Amino acid sequence: MKSYFPGQKGFVPAAEAEKRFAATVMLLRDGPTGLEVFMMERTATVDFGGLHVFPGGKVDFHDRAEDLEAHASGLTDAEASRRLGLESGGLAFWVAAVRECFEEAGVLLAYGPDGTVLRTEDPRWASALAELREAVNAGRLPFLELCKRFKLRLALDQVHYFSHWFTPEGPPRRYDTRFFVTAAPPQEGTHDDGELVGSRWASPKAALAAWEAGEIQMIYPTHSTVRALATFEDQASALAAVARGAHRHLVTPDDTLAREGLQAPPLLPTP
């Protein structure tokens, strides 16, 4: 029998668990056989070790900096919060998703000073992105400072809210995680050889087959997300469905556990 929580130990009551906010993003592209998603393998020595995941991580304090809104293209904190059903602070989840994508996968979802999406075939950015990623990961260059220094605007208008997962009672850490999705920009993604030890583009159906064969491991939210992506033939149809909210469905049927699992979109008025 397959396990969605491989290696999980130390289950504790919900009230005693540490709660963390997190964000993750699926990079999509069209491959030779259709839709592909970028997946990474985590090293065995960290949380979710050995699992195949999407780029992502916890929401940092600095992701909530007010100055970052000036570098957010097409999205304000008020609108981001409305989409997530929050009173405030929603923009930090988008920022965290973009920052983690750069740190873990080396893909920076941003517009340059000329207003065009950053691309590695541009000689101005080909080697610079790798160097800047290393500086950000080493703590020498804060993400906000990166945006200010190079006059970047985060391409949040291209990053779409996909789903909301909340770790059920049991694990010692509970993650309140927002999933996002975007079309991959023309950049080369690669793992960081730190927390991530492998990376690849895979069709969702191929990823599911590899999981069934025991070749890769995925935690339940990742597996469910890959199953959702497997229903789409190409990038365009997937992103169109996300824009309509047609991809979302409830996983947890019990209303008392309504915030655990894949969430339905909040019923909020359109401004």
ZADO-1210 file (C-alpha; in nm, 4 decimals, padded with zeros to 6 digits):
<atoms>
<atom x="00.0000" y="00.0000" z="00.0000" code="MET" pos="1"/>
<atom x="00.1319" y="00.3432" z="-00.0941" code="LYS" pos="2"/>
<atom x="00.2070" y="00.5932" z="00.1807" code="SER" pos="3"/>
<atom x="00.1392" y="00.9624" z="00.1354" code="TYR" pos="4"/>
<atom x="00.3407" y="01.0430" z="00.4500" code="PHE" pos="5"/>
<atom x="00.6591" y="00.8331" z="00.4115" code="PRO" pos="6"/>
<atom x="00.8810" y="00.8332" z="00.7163" code="GLY" pos="7"/>
<atom x="00.6422" y="01.0430" z="00.9241" code="GLN" pos="8"/>
<atom x="00.7035" y="01.0028" z="01.2991" code="LYS" pos="9"/>
<atom x="00.6211" y="01.1809" z="01.6224" code="GLY" pos="10"/>
<atom x="00.2512" y="01.2551" z="01.5775" code="PHE" pos="11"/>
<atom x="00.1247" y="01.5126" z="01.8290" code="VAL" pos="12"/>
<atom x="-00.2074" y="01.6821" z="01.9170" code="PRO" pos="13"/>
<atom x="-00.2945" y="01.9751" z="01.6907" code="ALA" pos="14"/>
<atom x="-00.2691" y="02.2288" z="01.9719" code="ALA" pos="15"/>
<atom x="00.0930" y="02.1299" z="02.0341" code="GLU" pos="16"/>
<atom x="00.2023" y="02.1374" z="01.6698" code="ALA" pos="17"/>
<atom x="00.4070" y="02.4209" z="01.5246" code="GLU" pos="18"/>
<atom x="00.2152" y="02.6040" z="01.2514" code="LYS" pos="19"/>
<atom x="00.3928" y="02.7532" z="00.9521" code="ARG" pos="20"/>
<atom x="00.2699" y="02.9503" z="00.6519" code="PHE" pos="21"/>
<atom x="00.4146" y="02.8347" z="00.3215" code="ALA" pos="22"/>
<atom x="00.3828" y="02.8787" z="-00.0541" code="ALA" pos="23"/>
<atom x="00.4722" y="02.6644" z="-00.3529" code="THR" pos="24"/>
<atom x="00.4509" y="02.7155" z="-00.7271" code="VAL" pos="25"/>
<atom x="00.4100" y="02.4809" z="-01.0227" code="MET" pos="26"/>
<atom x="00.6063" y="02.5792" z="-01.3328" code="LEU" pos="27"/>
<atom x="00.4271" y="02.4560" z="-01.6469" code="LEU" pos="28"/>
<atom x="00.5415" y="02.4209" z="-02.0055" code="ARG" pos="29"/>
<atom x="00.4435" y="02.2299" z="-02.3175" code="ASP" pos="30"/>
<atom x="00.6776" y="01.9394" z="-02.3921" code="GLY" pos="31"/>
<atom x="00.6956" y="01.6952" z="-02.6836" code="PRO" pos="32"/>
<atom x="00.3979" y="01.4947" z="-02.5540" code="THR" pos="33"/>
<atom x="00.1983" y="01.7737" z="-02.3927" code="GLY" pos="34"/>
<atom x="00.1869" y="01.9416" z="-02.0537" code="LEU" pos="35"/>
<atom x="00.4932" y="01.9176" z="-01.8296" code="GLU" pos="36"/>
<atom x="00.5560" y="02.0354" z="-01.4737" code="VAL" pos="37"/>
<atom x="00.8896" y="02.1066" z="-01.3051" code="PHE" pos="38"/>
<atom x="00.9543" y="01.8769" z="-01.0077" code="MET" pos="39"/>
<atom x="01.2405" y="01.8554" z="-00.7618" code="MET" pos="40"/>
<atom x="01.3689" y="01.5885" z="-00.5223" code="GLU" pos="41"/>
<atom x="01.4441" y="01.6919" z="-00.1643" code="ARG" pos="42"/>
<atom x="01.7501" y="01.5630" z="00.0179" code="THR" pos="43"/>
<atom x="01.6817" y="01.3044" z="00.2865" code="ALA" pos="44"/>
<atom x="01.8108" y="01.5271" z="00.5692" code="THR" pos="45"/>
<atom x="01.5388" y="01.7989" z="00.5601" code="VAL" pos="46"/>
<atom x="01.1621" y="01.8208" z="00.6120" code="ASP" pos="47"/>
<atom x="00.9825" y="01.6099" z="00.3503" code="PHE" pos="48"/>
<atom x="01.3152" y="01.4425" z="00.2735" code="GLY" pos="49"/>
<atom x="01.3296" y="01.2182" z="-00.0317" code="GLY" pos="50"/>
<atom x="01.0011" y="01.3499" z="-00.1687" code="LEU" pos="51"/>
<atom x="00.9382" y="01.4934" z="-00.5134" code="HIS" pos="52"/>
<atom x="00.7961" y="01.8430" z="-00.4730" code="VAL" pos="53"/>
<atom x="00.7407" y="02.1736" z="-00.6499" code="PHE" pos="54"/>
<atom x="00.9613" y="02.4747" z="-00.5693" code="PRO" pos="55"/>
<atom x="00.8407" y="02.6325" z="-00.2467" code="GLY" pos="56"/>
<atom x="00.8918" y="02.6897" z="00.1230" code="GLY" pos="57"/>
<atom x="00.7845" y="02.8890" z="00.4244" code="LYS" pos="58"/>
<atom x="00.6684" y="03.2494" z="00.4127" code="VAL" pos="59"/>
<atom x="00.9462" y="03.4607" z="00.5654" code="ASP" pos="60"/>
<atom x="00.9040" y="03.7779" z="00.7679" code="PHE" pos="61"/>
<atom x="01.0760" y="03.9727" z="00.4896" code="HIS" pos="62"/>
<atom x="00.8185" y="03.8518" z="00.2354" code="ASP" pos="63"/>
<atom x="00.5735" y="04.0791" z="00.4171" code="ARG" pos="64"/>
<atom x="00.7825" y="04.3956" z="00.3677" code="ALA" pos="65"/>
<atom x="00.5625" y="04.6841" z="00.2541" code="GLU" pos="66"/>
<atom x="00.8319" y="04.7962" z="00.0085" code="ASP" pos="67"/>
<atom x="00.7841" y="04.4752" z="-00.1920" code="LEU" pos="68"/>
<atom x="00.4402" y="04.5883" z="-00.3097" code="GLU" pos="69"/>
<atom x="00.6133" y="04.8517" z="-00.5234" code="ALA" pos="70"/>
<atom x="00.7884" y="04.5643" z="-00.7043" code="HIS" pos="71"/>
<atom x="00.4739" y="04.3542" z="-00.7522" code="ALA" pos="72"/>
<atom x="00.3380" y="04.3702" z="-01.1052" code="SER" pos="73"/>
<atom x="-00.0387" y="04.3580" z="-01.1348" code="GLY" pos="74"/>
<atom x="-00.1200" y="04.2694" z="-00.7740" code="LEU" pos="75"/>
<atom x="-00.1698" y="04.4616" z="-00.4511" code="THR" pos="76"/>
<atom x="-00.1843" y="04.3226" z="-00.0999" code="ASP" pos="77"/>
<atom x="-00.5533" y="04.4106" z="-00.0838" code="ALA" pos="78"/>
<atom x="-00.6345" y="04.2111" z="-00.3978" code="GLU" pos="79"/>
<atom x="-00.4033" y="03.9234" z="-00.3046" code="ALA" pos="80"/>
<atom x="-00.5678" y="03.9009" z="00.0370" code="SER" pos="81"/>
<atom x="-00.9149" y="03.9076" z="-00.1198" code="ARG" pos="82"/>
<atom x="-00.8259" y="03.6157" z="-00.3455" code="ARG" pos="83"/>
<atom x="-00.6960" y="03.4127" z="-00.0511" code="LEU" pos="84"/>
<atom x="-00.9834" y="03.5026" z="00.1796" code="GLY" pos="85"/>
<atom x="-00.7570" y="03.6920" z="00.4209" code="LEU" pos="86"/>
<atom x="-00.7969" y="04.0313" z="00.5853" code="GLU" pos="87"/>
<atom x="-00.4408" y="04.1310" z="00.4928" code="SER" pos="88"/>
<atom x="-00.0963" y="03.9909" z="00.4213" code="GLY" pos="89"/>
<atom x="-00.1955" y="03.7891" z="00.1154" code="GLY" pos="90"/>
<atom x="00.0750" y="03.9366" z="-00.1066" code="LEU" pos="91"/>
<atom x="00.3430" y="03.7696" z="00.1076" code="ALA" pos="92"/>
<atom x="00.2335" y="03.4267" z="-00.0184" code="PHE" pos="93"/>
<atom x="00.2871" y="03.5295" z="-00.3810" code="TRP" pos="94"/>
<atom x="00.6231" y="03.6872" z="-00.2943" code="VAL" pos="95"/>
<atom x="00.7318" y="03.3754" z="-00.1045" code="ALA" pos="96"/>
<atom x="00.6382" y="03.1535" z="-00.3988" code="ALA" pos="97"/>
<atom x="00.8467" y="03.3650" z="-00.6382" code="VAL" pos="98"/>
<atom x="01.1405" y="03.3955" z="-00.3980" code="ARG" pos="99"/>
<atom x="01.1485" y="03.0226" z="-00.3218" code="GLU" pos="100"/>
<atom x="01.1251" y="02.9428" z="-00.6922" code="CYS" pos="101"/>
<atom x="01.4376" y="03.1506" z="-00.7503" code="PHE" pos="102"/>
<atom x="01.6259" y="03.0106" z="-00.4509" code="GLU" pos="103"/>
<atom x="01.5391" y="02.6457" z="-00.5129" code="GLU" pos="104"/>
<atom x="01.4955" y="02.6227" z="-00.8902" code="ALA" pos="105"/>
<atom x="01.6951" y="02.9197" z="-01.0181" code="GLY" pos="106"/>
<atom x="01.3929" y="03.0565" z="-01.2059" code="VAL" pos="107"/>
<atom x="01.3141" y="03.4226" z="-01.1354" code="LEU" pos="108"/>
<atom x="00.9571" y="03.5167" z="-01.2239" code="LEU" pos="109"/>
<atom x="01.0145" y="03.8851" z="-01.2871" code="ALA" pos="110"/>
<atom x="01.0190" y="04.1639" z="-01.5415" code="TYR" pos="111"/>
<atom x="01.3432" y="04.3503" z="-01.6078" code="GLY" pos="112"/>
<atom x="01.3874" y="04.7287" z="-01.6236" code="PRO" pos="113"/>
<atom x="01.2671" y="04.7242" z="-01.9853" code="ASP" pos="114"/>
<atom x="00.9396" y="04.5577" z="-01.8876" code="GLY" pos="115"/>
<atom x="01.0113" y="04.2214" z="-02.0508" code="THR" pos="116"/>
<atom x="01.0227" y="03.8840" z="-01.8755" code="VAL" pos="117"/>
<atom x="01.3732" y="03.7791" z="-01.7719" code="LEU" pos="118"/>
<atom x="01.5153" y="03.5137" z="-02.0044" code="ARG" pos="119"/>
<atom x="01.8449" y="03.3294" z="-01.9997" code="THR" pos="120"/>
<atom x="01.9046" y="03.3664" z="-02.3721" code="GLU" pos="121"/>
<atom x="01.9439" y="03.7380" z="-02.3020" code="ASP" pos="122"/>
<atom x="02.3215" y="03.7813" z="-02.2477" code="PRO" pos="123"/>
<atom x="02.2530" y="04.0427" z="-01.9802" code="ARG" pos="124"/>
<atom x="02.0929" y="03.7783" z="-01.7601" code="TRP" pos="125"/>
<atom x="02.2480" y="03.4483" z="-01.8712" code="ALA" pos="126"/>
<atom x="02.5211" y="03.4358" z="-01.6074" code="SER" pos="127"/>
<atom x="02.3852" y="03.7063" z="-01.3788" code="ALA" pos="128"/>
<atom x="02.0871" y="03.5014" z="-01.2614" code="LEU" pos="129"/>
<atom x="02.3066" y="03.2157" z="-01.1398" code="ALA" pos="130"/>
<atom x="02.5329" y="03.4566" z="-00.9507" code="GLU" pos="131"/>
<atom x="02.2404" y="03.6456" z="-00.7998" code="LEU" pos="132"/>
<atom x="02.0745" y="03.3219" z="-00.6930" code="ARG" pos="133"/>
<atom x="02.3897" y="03.2162" z="-00.5107" code="GLU" pos="134"/>
<atom x="02.4081" y="03.5548" z="-00.3373" code="ALA" pos="135"/>
<atom x="02.0431" y="03.5372" z="-00.2275" code="VAL" pos="136"/>
<atom x="02.0829" y="03.1807" z="-00.0995" code="ASN" pos="137"/>
<atom x="02.3997" y="03.2746" z="00.0896" code="ALA" pos="138"/>
<atom x="02.2212" y="03.5637" z="00.2605" code="GLY" pos="139"/>
<atom x="02.4456" y="03.8276" z="00.1034" code="ARG" pos="140"/>
<atom x="02.1644" y="03.9786" z="-00.1034" code="LEU" pos="141"/>
<atom x="01.8152" y="04.0165" z="00.0459" code="PRO" pos="142"/>
<atom x="01.5383" y="03.9510" z="-00.2048" code="PHE" pos="143"/>
<atom x="01.3975" y="04.3020" z="-00.1685" code="LEU" pos="144"/>
<atom x="01.7422" y="04.4505" z="-00.2300" code="GLU" pos="145"/>
<atom x="01.7707" y="04.2368" z="-00.5448" code="LEU" pos="146"/>
<atom x="01.4477" y="04.3882" z="-00.6764" code="CYS" pos="147"/>
<atom x="01.5541" y="04.7417" z="-00.5899" code="LYS" pos="148"/>
<atom x="01.9095" y="04.7170" z="-00.7243" code="ARG" pos="149"/>
<atom x="01.8085" y="04.5749" z="-01.0625" code="PHE" pos="150"/>
<atom x="01.4733" y="04.7554" z="-01.0920" code="LYS" pos="151"/>
<atom x="01.2803" y="04.4299" z="-01.1131" code="LEU" pos="152"/>
<atom x="00.9048" y="04.3828" z="-01.0895" code="ARG" pos="153"/>
<atom x="00.7861" y="04.0417" z="-00.9763" code="LEU" pos="154"/>
<atom x="00.5587" y="03.8873" z="-01.2405" code="ALA" pos="155"/>
<atom x="00.2753" y="03.8237" z="-00.9964" code="LEU" pos="156"/>
<atom x="00.0211" y="03.8987" z="-01.2687" code="ASP" pos="157"/>
<atom x="00.1355" y="03.5694" z="-01.4262" code="GLN" pos="158"/>
<atom x="00.1261" y="03.3661" z="-01.1018" code="VAL" pos="159"/>
<atom x="-00.2198" y="03.2218" z="-01.0393" code="HIS" pos="160"/>
<atom x="-00.3654" y="03.0924" z="-00.7141" code="TYR" pos="161"/>
<atom x="-00.4261" y="02.7181" z="-00.7444" code="PHE" pos="162"/>
<atom x="-00.5206" y="02.5659" z="-00.4080" code="SER" pos="163"/>
<atom x="-00.4940" y="02.5749" z="-00.0294" code="HIS" pos="164"/>
<atom x="-00.3658" y="02.2887" z="00.1857" code="TRP" pos="165"/>
<atom x="-00.3492" y="02.2595" z="00.5614" code="PHE" pos="166"/>
<atom x="-00.1665" y="01.9715" z="00.7283" code="THR" pos="167"/>
<atom x="-00.4134" y="01.7479" z="00.9167" code="PRO" pos="168"/>
<atom x="-00.3713" y="01.6849" z="01.2875" code="GLU" pos="169"/>
<atom x="-00.0797" y="01.4598" z="01.3732" code="GLY" pos="170"/>
<atom x="00.2591" y="01.5797" z="01.2414" code="PRO" pos="171"/>
<atom x="00.4643" y="01.7978" z="01.4786" code="PRO" pos="172"/>
<atom x="00.4622" y="02.0750" z="01.2187" code="ARG" pos="173"/>
<atom x="00.1469" y="02.1834" z="01.0397" code="ARG" pos="174"/>
<atom x="00.1825" y="02.3782" z="00.7154" code="TYR" pos="175"/>
<atom x="-00.0788" y="02.6256" z="00.5961" code="ASP" pos="176"/>
<atom x="00.0238" y="02.6267" z="00.2321" code="THR" pos="177"/>
<atom x="-00.0961" y="02.8116" z="-00.0762" code="ARG" pos="178"/>
<atom x="-00.0264" y="02.6498" z="-00.4116" code="PHE" pos="179"/>
<atom x="00.0278" y="02.8651" z="-00.7215" code="PHE" pos="180"/>
<atom x="00.0812" y="02.7923" z="-01.0893" code="VAL" pos="181"/>
<atom x="00.2455" y="02.9807" z="-01.3749" code="THR" pos="182"/>
<atom x="00.3806" y="02.9356" z="-01.7235" code="ALA" pos="183"/>
<atom x="00.7556" y="02.8754" z="-01.7030" code="ALA" pos="184"/>
<atom x="00.9566" y="03.1697" z="-01.8402" code="PRO" pos="185"/>
<atom x="01.2418" y="03.1098" z="-02.0883" code="PRO" pos="186"/>
<atom x="01.4939" y="03.0254" z="-01.8164" code="GLN" pos="187"/>
<atom x="01.6786" y="02.7063" z="-01.7267" code="GLU" pos="188"/>
<atom x="01.5559" y="02.5565" z="-01.4004" code="GLY" pos="189"/>
<atom x="01.7899" y="02.3469" z="-01.1883" code="THR" pos="190"/>
<atom x="01.8049" y="02.2267" z="-00.8266" code="HIS" pos="191"/>
<atom x="02.0346" y="02.3979" z="-00.5768" code="ASP" pos="192"/>
<atom x="02.2375" y="02.0872" z="-00.4734" code="ASP" pos="193"/>
<atom x="02.1559" y="02.1779" z="-00.1127" code="GLY" pos="194"/>
<atom x="01.8041" y="02.1017" z="00.0063" code="GLU" pos="195"/>
<atom x="01.7266" y="01.9791" z="-00.3460" code="LEU" pos="196"/>
<atom x="01.9301" y="01.6991" z="-00.5024" code="VAL" pos="197"/>
<atom x="01.7457" y="01.6415" z="-00.8285" code="GLY" pos="198"/>
<atom x="01.5138" y="01.8134" z="-01.0736" code="SER" pos="199"/>
<atom x="01.3315" y="01.7311" z="-01.3944" code="ARG" pos="200"/>
<atom x="01.0471" y="01.8218" z="-01.6234" code="TRP" pos="201"/>
<atom x="00.7821" y="01.5519" z="-01.6251" code="ALA" pos="202"/>
<atom x="00.4379" y="01.5039" z="-01.7685" code="SER" pos="203"/>
<atom x="00.1875" y="01.4696" z="-01.4830" code="PRO" pos="204"/>
<atom x="00.0846" y="01.1262" z="-01.6112" code="LYS" pos="205"/>
<atom x="00.4474" y="01.0102" z="-01.6177" code="ALA" pos="206"/>
<atom x="00.4984" y="01.1390" z="-01.2618" code="ALA" pos="207"/>
<atom x="00.1929" y="00.9458" z="-01.1449" code="LEU" pos="208"/>
<atom x="00.3190" y="00.6310" z="-01.3167" code="ALA" pos="209"/>
<atom x="00.6597" y="00.6715" z="-01.1500" code="ALA" pos="210"/>
<atom x="00.4876" y="00.7062" z="-00.8121" code="TRP" pos="211"/>
<atom x="00.2790" y="00.3936" z="-00.8740" code="GLU" pos="212"/>
<atom x="00.5962" y="00.2033" z="-00.9652" code="ALA" pos="213"/>
<atom x="00.7684" y="00.3185" z="-00.6459" code="GLY" pos="214"/>
<atom x="01.0301" y="00.5168" z="-00.8378" code="GLU" pos="215"/>
<atom x="00.9460" y="00.8482" z="-00.6701" code="ILE" pos="216"/>
<atom x="00.7656" y="00.9581" z="-00.3525" code="GLN" pos="217"/>
<atom x="00.5073" y="01.2337" z="-00.3241" code="MET" pos="218"/>
<atom x="00.3179" y="01.3612" z="-00.0224" code="ILE" pos="219"/>
<atom x="-00.0599" y="01.3675" z="-00.0595" code="TYR" pos="220"/>
<atom x="-00.1034" y="01.7371" z="-00.1577" code="PRO" pos="221"/>
<atom x="00.1617" y="01.6990" z="-00.4287" code="THR" pos="222"/>
<atom x="00.0117" y="01.3745" z="-00.5538" code="HIS" pos="223"/>
<atom x="-00.3386" y="01.5264" z="-00.5650" code="SER" pos="224"/>
<atom x="-00.2081" y="01.8326" z="-00.7480" code="THR" pos="225"/>
<atom x="-00.0287" y="01.6190" z="-01.0059" code="VAL" pos="226"/>
<atom x="-00.3527" y="01.4230" z="-01.0545" code="ARG" pos="227"/>
<atom x="-00.5356" y="01.7508" z="-01.1155" code="ALA" pos="228"/>
<atom x="-00.2709" y="01.8600" z="-01.3685" code="LEU" pos="229"/>
<atom x="-00.2951" y="01.5239" z="-01.5460" code="ALA" pos="230"/>
<atom x="-00.6457" y="01.6135" z="-01.6627" code="THR" pos="231"/>
<atom x="-00.5080" y="01.8857" z="-01.8908" code="PHE" pos="232"/>
<atom x="-00.3502" y="01.8325" z="-02.2307" code="GLU" pos="233"/>
<atom x="-00.1427" y="02.1486" z="-02.2459" code="ASP" pos="234"/>
<atom x="-00.0333" y="02.4600" z="-02.0625" code="GLN" pos="235"/>
<atom x="-00.3016" y="02.6822" z="-02.2128" code="ALA" pos="236"/>
<atom x="-00.5931" y="02.4621" z="-02.1051" code="SER" pos="237"/>
<atom x="-00.4491" y="02.4240" z="-01.7535" code="ALA" pos="238"/>
<atom x="-00.4021" y="02.7970" z="-01.6995" code="LEU" pos="239"/>
<atom x="-00.7449" y="02.8735" z="-01.8480" code="ALA" pos="240"/>
<atom x="-00.9074" y="02.6320" z="-01.6024" code="ALA" pos="241"/>
<atom x="-00.7200" y="02.7888" z="-01.3120" code="VAL" pos="242"/>
<atom x="-00.8369" y="03.1339" z="-01.4193" code="ALA" pos="243"/>
<atom x="-01.1979" y="03.0075" z="-01.4042" code="ARG" pos="244"/>
<atom x="-01.1453" y="02.8225" z="-01.0752" code="GLY" pos="245"/>
<atom x="-01.2651" y="02.5052" z="-01.2503" code="ALA" pos="246"/>
<atom x="-00.9711" y="02.2976" z="-01.1222" code="HIS" pos="247"/>
<atom x="-01.0678" y="02.3135" z="-00.7549" code="ARG" pos="248"/>
<atom x="-01.2659" y="02.0536" z="-00.5654" code="HIS" pos="249"/>
<atom x="-01.2937" y="01.9520" z="-00.2011" code="LEU" pos="250"/>
<atom x="-01.0885" y="01.6554" z="-00.0888" code="VAL" pos="251"/>
<atom x="-01.2025" y="01.6503" z="00.2736" code="THR" pos="252"/>
<atom x="-01.5808" y="01.5829" z="00.2894" code="PRO" pos="253"/>
<atom x="-01.6172" y="01.6475" z="00.6637" code="ASP" pos="254"/>
<atom x="-01.7221" y="02.0089" z="00.7260" code="ASP" pos="255"/>
<atom x="-01.5501" y="02.0019" z="01.0649" code="THR" pos="256"/>
<atom x="-01.2193" y="01.9558" z="00.8824" code="LEU" pos="257"/>
<atom x="-01.2974" y="02.2132" z="00.6153" code="ALA" pos="258"/>
<atom x="-00.9525" y="02.3746" z="00.6262" code="ARG" pos="259"/>
<atom x="-00.7665" y="02.0475" z="00.5835" code="GLU" pos="260"/>
<atom x="-00.7085" y="01.9453" z="00.2247" code="GLY" pos="261"/>
<atom x="-00.7675" y="02.1019" z="-00.1131" code="LEU" pos="262"/>
<atom x="-00.9969" y="02.3967" z="-00.0676" code="GLN" pos="263"/>
<atom x="-01.2828" y="02.5313" z="-00.2739" code="ALA" pos="264"/>
<atom x="-01.2350" y="02.8951" z="-00.3833" code="PRO" pos="265"/>
<atom x="-01.3683" y="03.1518" z="-00.1374" code="PRO" pos="266"/>
<atom x="-01.7015" y="03.3040" z="-00.2367" code="LEU" pos="267"/>
<atom x="-01.5846" y="03.6632" z="-00.2588" code="LEU" pos="268"/>
<atom x="-01.7355" y="03.9404" z="-00.4705" code="PRO" pos="269"/>
<atom x="-01.5514" y="04.0560" z="-00.7768" code="THR" pos="270"/>
<atom x="-01.4547" y="04.4226" z="-00.7408" code="PRO" pos="271"/>
</atoms>
